Amino acid sequence: MSWYGFSCRTFNFTMLSISLLLSSTMSHADDRVRAQVVSPNQSTLSAEIAAKIIELPFREGDAFKEGDTLIAFDCSFFKTQRDKSAATAELAQQALITAQRLHDLQMSSDLELQQAEAKAKETAAEAEGMRVTVNKCSFVAPYNGRVSKLGVALHQFVTAGTPMLEIMDMRKLEVQVAIPSRWLVWLKAGSQFSIHVDEMGRAYQAKVIRTGAKIDAVSQMVSITGEISGNPPELIPGMSGWAAFRQRR
């Protein structure tokens, strides 16, 4: 027998697959679920200019602190252009001042003054553009973290858009859990729970910081995010285990 092209056998196989999936993420006691340790911020740093890498102090797995230089380029050409544009802008500004005085003395036309003003604005914009470009010559760590992937090498020439580093925020690790949607009756932000991390063989305390915005219609599961207390240094993203919740109503 079939409905709209789907046989009973296909339907039963699909339901069996869903049942196996749920049984793999929930314990037999139905009071704990599988959980994974994740980083709240994961970023891929890509080059914004075409240049040669001259500083690459961190390797894959290395830890860094907020404010550390993660990568730097050879920007001697861009710095020269910055200085040149700054000098041109200063000269144009002086010319504007002279043009304004001559105009006040009725010794120059309105057009000459307008041309001087336009030139001053143009050169100022070019100087600002070069300052912005030079600011892209290095990447500074936005937080304490670790390098999760290194995609370039020292002295390599990269073009704009080239992915170079992937970094992870290690300040406050989080836990991602998929729970039955019926638990939302009693499980709220701030609820305490523990996660037994398989790789470490021990449990850590955590609390719910937010719940998912959508329930999966097929599995009737919803994702929640928790924050691990104390920021244990031995934990790294990707570790997994069982999350057990203290309040069951």
Backbone as numpy.savetxt, mean C-alpha at the origin, in Angstrom:
# Nx Ny Nz CAx CAy CAz Cx Cy Cz
-32.57 -36.12 -14.46 -33.43 -34.92 -14.46 -32.55 -33.68 -14.46
-33.00 -32.61 -15.15 -32.18 -31.41 -15.21 -33.07 -30.19 -15.20
-32.46 -29.07 -14.78 -33.12 -27.76 -14.79 -32.24 -26.80 -15.56
-32.78 -26.24 -16.66 -32.05 -25.23 -17.42 -30.62 -25.67 -17.75
-30.48 -26.93 -18.08 -29.18 -27.41 -18.53 -28.28 -27.93 -17.42
-28.71 -27.86 -16.12 -27.89 -28.36 -15.02 -28.51 -29.64 -14.50
-27.74 -30.70 -14.44 -28.26 -31.98 -13.98 -28.23 -32.06 -12.48
-28.98 -32.99 -11.91 -28.97 -33.23 -10.46 -27.58 -33.63 -10.02
-26.87 -34.39 -10.85 -25.52 -34.83 -10.49 -24.59 -33.64 -10.33
-24.72 -32.67 -11.28 -23.89 -31.47 -11.19 -24.22 -30.67 -9.95
-25.50 -30.54 -9.65 -25.94 -29.78 -8.48 -25.43 -30.42 -7.19
-25.54 -31.76 -7.10 -25.09 -32.45 -5.89 -23.58 -32.33 -5.72
-22.84 -32.37 -6.84 -21.38 -32.23 -6.76 -21.00 -30.84 -6.26
-21.74 -29.81 -6.74 -21.46 -28.44 -6.30 -21.71 -28.29 -4.81
-22.84 -28.81 -4.33 -23.15 -28.71 -2.91 -22.14 -29.47 -2.06
-21.65 -30.62 -2.58 -20.64 -31.38 -1.86 -19.34 -30.58 -1.75
-18.97 -29.89 -2.84 -17.75 -29.07 -2.83 -17.85 -27.97 -1.80
-19.04 -27.33 -1.72 -19.23 -26.26 -0.73 -19.14 -26.82 0.68
-19.73 -28.02 0.89 -19.69 -28.63 2.22 -18.26 -28.94 2.63
-17.46 -29.47 1.69 -16.07 -29.77 2.00 -15.29 -28.51 2.31
-15.58 -27.41 1.59 -14.91 -26.14 1.83 -15.21 -25.63 3.23
-16.47 -25.68 3.62 -16.84 -25.20 4.95 -16.24 -26.07 6.04
-16.20 -27.40 5.82 -15.63 -28.28 6.84 -14.15 -28.06 7.00
-13.47 -27.59 5.95 -12.03 -27.35 6.03 -11.71 -26.06 6.77
-12.67 -25.14 6.86 -12.42 -23.86 7.51 -13.03 -23.78 8.89
-13.88 -24.73 9.27 -14.50 -24.73 10.59 -14.22 -26.06 11.28
-14.02 -26.03 12.60 -13.76 -27.25 13.36 -15.06 -28.00 13.58
-14.93 -29.25 14.02 -16.11 -30.06 14.29 -16.93 -29.48 15.42
-16.29 -28.82 16.35 -17.02 -28.23 17.48 -17.75 -26.96 17.08
-17.49 -26.48 15.87 -18.17 -25.30 15.33 -17.97 -24.07 16.21
-16.83 -23.98 16.90 -16.58 -22.81 17.74 -15.26 -22.13 17.37
-14.65 -22.53 16.29 -13.42 -21.89 15.84 -13.33 -22.02 14.33
-12.59 -21.10 13.73 -12.47 -21.05 12.28 -11.02 -20.80 11.89
-10.70 -21.11 10.67 -9.34 -20.87 10.19 -9.11 -19.38 10.02
-7.88 -18.95 10.28 -7.53 -17.53 10.20 -6.14 -17.40 9.62
-5.87 -16.23 9.04 -4.57 -15.97 8.45 -4.04 -14.63 8.92
-2.74 -14.59 9.21 -2.06 -13.35 9.61 -1.73 -12.55 8.35
-2.10 -11.28 8.35 -1.86 -10.43 7.18 -1.29 -9.09 7.62
-0.68 -8.39 6.67 -0.19 -7.04 6.92 -1.29 -6.05 6.54
-1.51 -5.01 7.35 -2.56 -4.03 7.03 -2.25 -3.19 5.80
-0.94 -3.04 5.51 -0.53 -2.25 4.35 0.55 -3.00 3.59
0.29 -3.26 2.32 1.27 -3.87 1.45 1.39 -3.01 0.20
2.59 -2.57 -0.10 2.78 -1.60 -1.18 3.82 -2.10 -2.17
3.59 -1.79 -3.44 4.58 -2.03 -4.48 5.15 -0.69 -4.90
6.45 -0.52 -4.74 7.11 0.72 -5.11 7.59 0.62 -6.55
7.12 1.52 -7.39 7.50 1.53 -8.80 8.24 2.82 -9.12
9.17 2.73 -10.05 9.95 3.91 -10.44 9.05 4.95 -11.10
9.29 6.21 -10.77 8.53 7.31 -11.36 9.35 8.07 -12.40
10.64 7.75 -12.47 11.52 8.37 -13.46 12.41 7.29 -14.08
13.05 7.62 -15.19 14.02 6.72 -15.81 15.42 7.10 -15.32
16.05 6.19 -14.59 17.37 6.50 -14.01 18.04 5.21 -13.54
19.31 5.33 -13.13 20.09 4.20 -12.63 20.02 4.15 -11.11
19.85 2.96 -10.57 19.80 2.78 -9.12 21.21 2.85 -8.55
21.40 3.71 -7.55 22.73 3.84 -6.93 22.70 3.46 -5.45
21.51 3.33 -4.87 21.39 2.87 -3.48 20.27 1.87 -3.39
20.58 0.70 -2.81 19.60 -0.35 -2.60 20.00 -1.10 -1.33
19.83 -0.46 -0.17 20.40 -1.00 1.06 19.68 -2.21 1.65
18.46 -2.49 1.23 17.71 -3.57 1.84 17.46 -4.69 0.84
17.56 -5.92 1.36 17.30 -7.11 0.55 15.99 -7.74 0.98
15.57 -8.74 0.22 14.31 -9.41 0.53 14.35 -10.02 1.92
13.34 -9.68 2.73 13.26 -10.16 4.10 13.81 -9.20 5.12
14.58 -8.19 4.69 15.17 -7.22 5.61 14.09 -6.33 6.23
14.34 -5.93 7.47 13.44 -5.00 8.16 13.98 -3.58 8.01
13.08 -2.62 7.96 13.46 -1.22 7.86 12.58 -0.39 8.78
13.01 0.84 9.04 12.27 1.74 9.90 11.72 2.91 9.09
10.68 3.51 9.62 10.08 4.67 8.96 11.14 5.76 8.77
11.24 6.27 7.56 12.22 7.31 7.25 13.48 6.79 6.59
13.72 5.48 6.62 14.89 4.90 5.96 14.77 5.06 4.44
15.89 5.27 3.77 15.90 5.31 2.31 15.89 3.89 1.78
14.85 3.54 1.04 14.71 2.19 0.50 15.42 2.03 -0.83
15.43 3.10 -1.62 16.06 3.05 -2.93 16.36 4.48 -3.39
17.48 4.68 -4.08 17.85 6.01 -4.58 18.43 5.88 -5.97
18.19 6.92 -6.79 18.65 6.93 -8.18 19.77 7.94 -8.38
20.50 7.75 -9.48 21.47 8.74 -9.93 20.70 9.86 -10.62
20.59 10.99 -9.94 19.79 12.10 -10.45 20.65 13.32 -10.76
21.92 13.11 -11.09 22.79 14.25 -11.36 22.27 15.10 -12.52
21.76 14.46 -13.56 21.22 15.22 -14.70 19.99 16.02 -14.28
19.09 15.39 -13.55 17.86 16.09 -13.14 18.17 17.24 -12.19
19.17 17.06 -11.34 19.54 18.13 -10.42 20.14 19.32 -11.17
20.92 19.01 -12.21 21.47 20.09 -13.03 20.35 20.87 -13.72
19.37 20.14 -14.24 18.24 20.79 -14.89 17.41 21.59 -13.89
17.32 21.08 -12.66 16.60 21.81 -11.61 17.28 23.14 -11.32
18.60 23.10 -11.17 19.34 24.34 -10.88 19.24 25.32 -12.04
19.30 24.79 -13.26 19.21 25.66 -14.44 17.84 26.33 -14.52
16.79 25.56 -14.29 15.44 26.12 -14.36 15.19 27.12 -13.24
15.79 26.87 -12.07 15.64 27.81 -10.97 16.31 29.14 -11.30
17.49 29.08 -11.92 18.19 30.31 -12.31 17.41 31.06 -13.38
16.84 30.33 -14.34 16.04 30.95 -15.39 14.81 31.63 -14.82
14.20 30.98 -13.85 13.00 31.55 -13.21 13.36 32.82 -12.44
14.50 32.80 -11.76 14.93 33.99 -11.02 15.20 35.16 -11.96
15.83 34.87 -13.10 16.12 35.91 -14.09 14.82 36.49 -14.66
13.84 35.62 -14.92 12.56 36.07 -15.45 11.82 36.93 -14.43
11.98 36.60 -13.16 11.33 37.39 -12.11 11.94 38.79 -12.03
13.26 38.87 -12.16 13.92 40.17 -12.17 13.49 40.99 -13.38
13.34 40.32 -14.52 12.90 41.01 -15.73 11.48 41.54 -15.56
10.66 40.80 -14.85 9.28 41.24 -14.59 9.27 42.49 -13.71
10.13 42.50 -12.70 10.21 43.67 -11.82 10.61 44.91 -12.63
11.59 44.74 -13.52 12.02 45.86 -14.36 10.90 46.32 -15.29
10.21 45.35 -15.89 9.11 45.67 -16.80 7.99 46.41 -16.07
7.75 46.03 -14.82 6.71 46.70 -14.03 7.08 48.15 -13.75
8.35 48.38 -13.43 8.80 49.75 -13.16 8.71 50.62 -14.42
9.14 50.05 -15.54 9.06 50.80 -16.80 7.61 51.11 -17.17
6.75 50.17 -16.89 5.33 50.39 -17.19 4.75 51.48 -16.31
5.17 51.47 -15.04 4.69 52.51 -14.11 5.15 53.90 -14.55
6.33 53.93 -15.18 6.86 55.21 -15.68 6.37 55.51 -17.09
5.45 54.66 -17.57 4.89 54.80 -18.92 5.98 54.77 -20.00
7.00 53.93 -19.73 8.09 53.79 -20.69 8.02 52.45 -21.44
6.97 51.66 -21.15 6.77 50.40 -21.87 5.26 50.18 -22.04
4.93 49.35 -22.99 3.52 49.11 -23.30 2.93 48.03 -22.39
1.61 47.94 -22.44 0.92 46.89 -21.69 1.34 45.51 -22.18
1.53 45.39 -23.48 1.91 44.09 -24.06 3.27 43.63 -23.52
4.20 44.53 -23.41 5.53 44.17 -22.89 5.44 43.69 -21.44
4.59 44.33 -20.67 4.41 43.91 -19.27 3.75 42.53 -19.21
2.76 42.31 -20.05 2.08 41.02 -20.07 3.02 39.90 -20.51
3.89 40.20 -21.45 4.86 39.20 -21.90 5.84 38.85 -20.78
6.26 39.84 -20.02 7.17 39.60 -18.90 6.49 38.77 -17.81
5.22 39.06 -17.55 4.47 38.29 -16.56 4.32 36.83 -16.99
4.00 36.64 -18.28 3.83 35.29 -18.79 5.14 34.51 -18.72
6.25 35.17 -19.05 7.55 34.51 -19.00 7.91 34.12 -17.57
7.60 34.97 -16.63 7.90 34.67 -15.23 7.09 33.46 -14.75
5.81 33.39 -15.14 4.97 32.26 -14.75 5.46 30.97 -15.40
5.85 31.05 -16.66 6.31 29.87 -17.39 7.57 29.30 -16.76
8.54 30.14 -16.50 9.81 29.65 -15.94 9.63 29.17 -14.50
8.74 29.79 -13.75 8.47 29.33 -12.38 7.85 27.95 -12.39
6.95 27.70 -13.35 6.32 26.38 -13.47 7.35 25.32 -13.86
8.25 25.67 -14.77 9.30 24.73 -15.17 10.23 24.40 -13.99
10.55 25.41 -13.20 11.42 25.18 -12.04 10.73 24.28 -11.02
9.44 24.51 -10.81 8.70 23.67 -9.87 8.62 22.24 -10.37
8.43 22.08 -11.68 8.39 20.75 -12.26 9.70 19.99 -12.06
10.82 20.67 -12.18 12.10 20.01 -11.96 12.32 19.69 -10.50
11.81 20.52 -9.61 11.92 20.21 -8.18 11.12 18.95 -7.84
9.95 18.83 -8.45 9.12 17.64 -8.23 9.84 16.39 -8.76
10.47 16.51 -9.92 11.19 15.38 -10.50 12.33 14.93 -9.60
13.10 15.87 -9.08 14.22 15.54 -8.19 13.72 14.87 -6.91
12.54 15.26 -6.45 11.97 14.64 -5.25 11.63 13.17 -5.46
11.56 12.75 -6.73 11.27 11.35 -7.05 12.54 10.52 -7.17
13.66 11.10 -6.82 14.95 10.41 -6.98 15.23 9.42 -5.85
14.38 9.35 -4.86 14.57 8.37 -3.78 13.22 8.02 -3.17
13.17 6.85 -2.56 11.97 6.39 -1.87 12.30 6.25 -0.39
11.50 6.89 0.43 11.67 6.83 1.88 10.58 5.96 2.48
10.95 5.11 3.41 9.99 4.19 4.02 8.87 4.95 4.73
7.61 4.66 4.40 6.49 5.37 5.04 6.12 4.81 6.41
6.67 3.63 6.75 6.35 3.00 8.03 7.43 1.95 8.35
7.38 1.42 9.56 8.26 0.30 9.93 7.75 -0.95 9.22
8.63 -1.65 8.54 8.17 -2.83 7.83 9.30 -3.72 7.36
8.98 -4.56 6.40 9.96 -5.48 5.83 9.79 -5.54 4.32
10.88 -5.89 3.65 10.83 -6.06 2.20 10.34 -7.47 1.91
9.23 -7.57 1.21 8.68 -8.89 0.90 9.12 -9.40 -0.47
9.50 -8.48 -1.36 9.96 -8.90 -2.68 10.86 -7.83 -3.27
11.96 -8.26 -3.86 12.92 -7.36 -4.50 12.98 -7.69 -5.98
12.67 -6.69 -6.82 12.59 -6.96 -8.25 13.65 -6.28 -9.09
14.61 -5.58 -8.46 15.65 -4.87 -9.21 17.01 -5.12 -8.54
18.06 -4.63 -9.18 19.41 -4.80 -8.64 20.14 -3.47 -8.62
21.16 -3.39 -7.78 21.99 -2.19 -7.70 22.64 -1.92 -9.05
22.67 -0.64 -9.44 23.23 -0.17 -10.71 22.37 -0.50 -11.92
21.20 -1.06 -11.70 20.29 -1.34 -12.81 19.62 -0.05 -13.26
19.46 0.10 -14.57 18.73 1.25 -15.12 17.28 0.84 -15.27
16.38 1.63 -14.69 14.95 1.32 -14.76 14.23 2.46 -15.46
13.09 2.13 -16.02 12.24 3.12 -16.66 11.04 3.41 -15.76
10.36 4.50 -16.04 9.19 4.87 -15.25 8.15 3.76 -15.31
7.63 3.40 -14.16 6.62 2.34 -14.07 7.17 0.98 -13.71
8.50 0.82 -13.65 9.10 -0.47 -13.31 8.87 -0.82 -11.84
8.21 -1.95 -11.52 8.06 -2.37 -10.11 9.43 -2.71 -9.53
9.74 -2.19 -8.35 11.07 -2.39 -7.77 11.04 -3.15 -6.46
10.22 -2.70 -5.54 10.15 -3.31 -4.21 8.71 -3.53 -3.80
8.48 -4.61 -3.08 7.21 -4.81 -2.40 7.50 -4.80 -0.91
6.78 -3.96 -0.18 7.02 -3.81 1.26 5.74 -4.08 2.03
5.91 -4.47 3.30 4.78 -4.77 4.17 4.91 -3.98 5.46
3.80 -3.49 5.94 3.71 -2.79 7.21 3.69 -3.82 8.33
4.67 -3.76 9.24 4.76 -4.73 10.32 4.42 -4.14 11.68
3.89 -2.91 11.70 3.63 -2.26 12.98 2.50 -2.94 13.74
1.40 -3.23 13.06 0.26 -3.87 13.69 -0.30 -4.92 12.74
0.10 -6.18 12.97 -0.39 -7.25 12.11 -1.87 -7.51 12.38
-2.55 -7.95 11.34 -3.98 -8.21 11.45 -4.28 -9.67 11.16
-5.49 -10.07 11.48 -5.95 -11.44 11.24 -7.20 -11.37 10.39
-7.23 -12.15 9.33 -8.42 -12.23 8.49 -9.08 -13.58 8.73
-10.39 -13.51 8.99 -11.16 -14.70 9.33 -12.48 -14.68 8.57
-12.93 -15.83 8.12 -14.26 -15.97 7.53 -15.13 -16.73 8.53
-16.21 -16.11 8.97 -17.08 -16.70 9.99 -18.49 -16.89 9.43
-19.28 -17.77 10.06 -20.69 -17.89 9.66 -21.41 -16.57 9.90
-22.25 -16.17 8.96 -22.92 -14.88 9.08 -23.83 -14.80 10.30
-24.30 -15.94 10.79 -25.18 -15.92 11.96 -24.45 -15.45 13.22
-23.13 -15.51 13.20 -22.35 -15.04 14.35 -22.42 -13.52 14.50
-22.82 -12.82 13.47 -22.87 -11.36 13.54 -23.89 -10.86 14.56
-24.76 -11.75 15.01 -25.72 -11.37 16.04 -25.00 -10.97 17.32
-23.93 -11.68 17.64 -23.21 -11.40 18.88 -21.77 -10.92 18.68
-21.22 -11.14 17.48 -19.84 -10.76 17.23 -19.78 -9.33 16.68
-19.15 -8.43 17.41 -19.06 -7.03 17.03 -17.62 -6.54 17.08
-17.39 -5.35 16.55 -16.08 -4.72 16.68 -15.74 -4.57 18.16
-14.55 -4.99 18.53 -14.13 -4.97 19.92 -14.20 -6.33 20.60
-14.88 -7.29 19.99 -14.95 -8.64 20.56 -13.57 -9.27 20.62
-13.28 -9.93 21.73 -11.98 -10.56 21.93 -11.99 -11.99 21.39
-10.85 -12.41 20.88 -10.69 -13.80 20.47 -9.21 -14.16 20.50
-8.91 -15.42 20.33 -7.52 -15.88 20.28 -7.28 -16.59 18.97
-6.02 -16.56 18.53 -5.63 -17.28 17.33 -4.43 -18.15 17.65
-4.61 -19.44 17.43 -3.51 -20.39 17.64 -2.78 -20.53 16.30
-1.58 -19.99 16.24 -0.81 -19.98 14.99 -0.08 -21.31 14.83
-0.36 -21.99 13.74 0.21 -23.33 13.50 1.74 -23.29 13.49
2.31 -22.31 12.79 3.76 -22.25 12.63 4.50 -22.03 13.94
3.86 -21.34 14.91 4.50 -21.03 16.18 4.10 -22.00 17.29
2.99 -22.72 17.09 2.55 -23.68 18.09 2.03 -23.05 19.37
1.54 -21.82 19.29 1.01 -21.14 20.47 -0.09 -20.18 20.07
-0.82 -19.69 21.08 -1.97 -18.81 20.83 -1.61 -17.35 21.13
-2.28 -16.47 20.43 -2.10 -15.03 20.61 -3.48 -14.38 20.76
-3.53 -13.32 21.56 -4.79 -12.62 21.77 -5.01 -11.57 20.68
-6.26 -11.37 20.34 -6.62 -10.41 19.30 -8.02 -9.88 19.57
-8.39 -8.85 18.83 -9.75 -8.31 18.94 -10.26 -7.94 17.55
-11.56 -7.98 17.38 -12.18 -7.64 16.10 -12.14 -6.13 15.93
-11.66 -5.67 14.77 -11.63 -4.23 14.52 -12.63 -3.82 13.43
-13.04 -4.76 12.59 -14.08 -4.44 11.61 -14.66 -5.73 11.03
-15.89 -5.63 10.56 -16.55 -6.76 9.93 -16.77 -6.46 8.45
-16.90 -7.51 7.67 -17.07 -7.34 6.24 -18.38 -6.66 5.89
-18.42 -6.08 4.71 -19.61 -5.35 4.27 -20.58 -6.22 3.48
-20.18 -7.46 3.18 -21.02 -8.30 2.34 -20.92 -9.75 2.79
-22.06 -10.44 2.78 -22.12 -11.86 3.12 -22.17 -12.66 1.82
-21.35 -13.71 1.76 -21.37 -14.57 0.58 -22.69 -15.33 0.53
-23.42 -15.18 -0.57 -24.77 -15.75 -0.66 -24.77 -17.27 -0.67
-23.71 -17.90 -1.17 -23.67 -19.36 -1.26 -23.24 -20.00 0.05
-22.11 -19.55 0.59 -21.57 -20.16 1.80 -22.14 -19.58 3.09
-22.79 -18.40 2.99 -23.30 -17.69 4.16 -22.18 -17.39 5.16
-21.02 -17.05 4.61 -19.87 -16.65 5.41 -19.59 -15.17 5.18
-18.99 -14.53 6.18 -18.62 -13.13 6.08 -17.22 -12.96 6.65
-16.44 -12.09 6.07 -15.07 -11.89 6.54 -15.03 -10.86 7.65
-14.14 -11.06 8.60 -13.89 -10.08 9.64 -12.38 -9.89 9.75
-11.99 -8.77 10.31 -10.57 -8.46 10.49 -10.30 -8.20 11.96
-9.25 -8.80 12.47 -8.86 -8.59 13.85 -7.45 -8.03 13.96
-7.14 -7.48 15.10 -5.80 -6.91 15.35 -5.15 -7.70 16.47
-3.92 -8.16 16.24 -3.20 -8.96 17.23 -2.62 -8.04 18.30
-2.80 -8.40 19.54 -2.31 -7.59 20.66 -0.80 -7.71 20.81
-0.14 -6.60 21.11 1.28 -6.62 21.44 2.24 -6.65 20.27
1.73 -6.86 19.06 2.59 -6.91 17.87 3.78 -7.85 18.07
3.56 -9.16 18.27 4.67 -10.11 18.48 5.64 -10.11 17.30
6.92 -9.93 17.55 7.89 -9.82 16.45 8.10 -11.11 15.69
7.75 -12.26 16.28 7.99 -13.52 15.61 6.94 -13.84 14.53
5.84 -13.11 14.54 4.79 -13.37 13.56 5.09 -12.63 12.25
4.77 -13.30 11.15 4.93 -12.67 9.84 3.67 -12.97 9.01
3.35 -12.08 8.06 2.18 -12.31 7.21 2.27 -13.65 6.49
1.12 -14.30 6.35 1.06 -15.59 5.68 0.91 -16.75 6.65
1.29 -16.55 7.92 1.06 -17.59 8.92 -0.44 -17.78 9.12
-0.84 -18.98 9.52 -2.26 -19.26 9.68 -2.49 -20.14 10.90
-3.74 -20.28 11.26 -4.09 -21.10 12.41 -5.58 -21.08 12.65
-5.96 -21.39 13.91 -7.36 -21.45 14.30 -7.70 -20.26 15.18
-8.79 -19.58 14.84 -9.28 -18.46 15.65 -10.45 -18.95 16.48
-10.38 -18.76 17.79 -11.43 -19.17 18.71 -12.00 -17.95 19.40
-13.32 -17.83 19.40 -13.98 -16.66 19.97 -14.52 -16.97 21.36
-14.35 -16.04 22.28 -14.67 -16.24 23.67 -16.16 -16.14 23.96
-16.85 -15.31 23.23 -18.27 -15.08 23.48 -19.10 -15.82 22.46
-19.93 -16.70 22.94 -20.87 -17.41 22.08 -22.26 -17.23 22.68
-23.15 -16.55 22.01 -24.50 -16.28 22.54 -25.54 -16.96 21.68
